[in-house]
Amino acid sequence: LEGLTRSSIIAAYKDGIVDRVTADQLLTEEGVGESARLIYLTDAELEIERDMRKEVTQTILVEYENGASNLNEAVAELNLLPLTPLEREKAELKLRRLTAKKTKLPSKADLKDQLERLGYPDKWIDDYIELVKEGKLPDDEPTI
């Protein structure tokens, strides 16, 4: 056990190389007190859980970004996760950002052309384009 430090034992525990019982025994052998061992190992467990929640959240967001899931599925999956309020808020902001990136409006010329082909009068087309520019149209996507 020469050269084994408290940091290396805790790092091995976080990486799953040793289990909690073994990490506790190794810390005891290094002379770490019972209260300190409890704090160190509990902190490591909380960090492991936080990292796992981050990874799952990131996977859900990547699947949505790549089209493997839709917005409703991504929201439902995020709602099932045991996220803290701050983690949930961050995930929702990232999801909103991804949704905004996906929402690409056609150029004014393309939109006008498409609406003309559908037979809409020029006045309605111009009014609609003005509403789009002002952002006054209802959102088709569900809110988070």
Secondary structure, DSSP 8 states (H G I E B T S, - for coil): -TT--HHHHHHHHHTTSS-HHHHHHHHHHTT--HHHHHHHHHHHHHHHHHHHHHHHHHHHHHHHHTTSS-HHHHHHHHHHS---HHHHHHHHHHHHHHHHHH-----HHHHHHHHHHTT--HHHHHHHHHHHHHT-S---S---
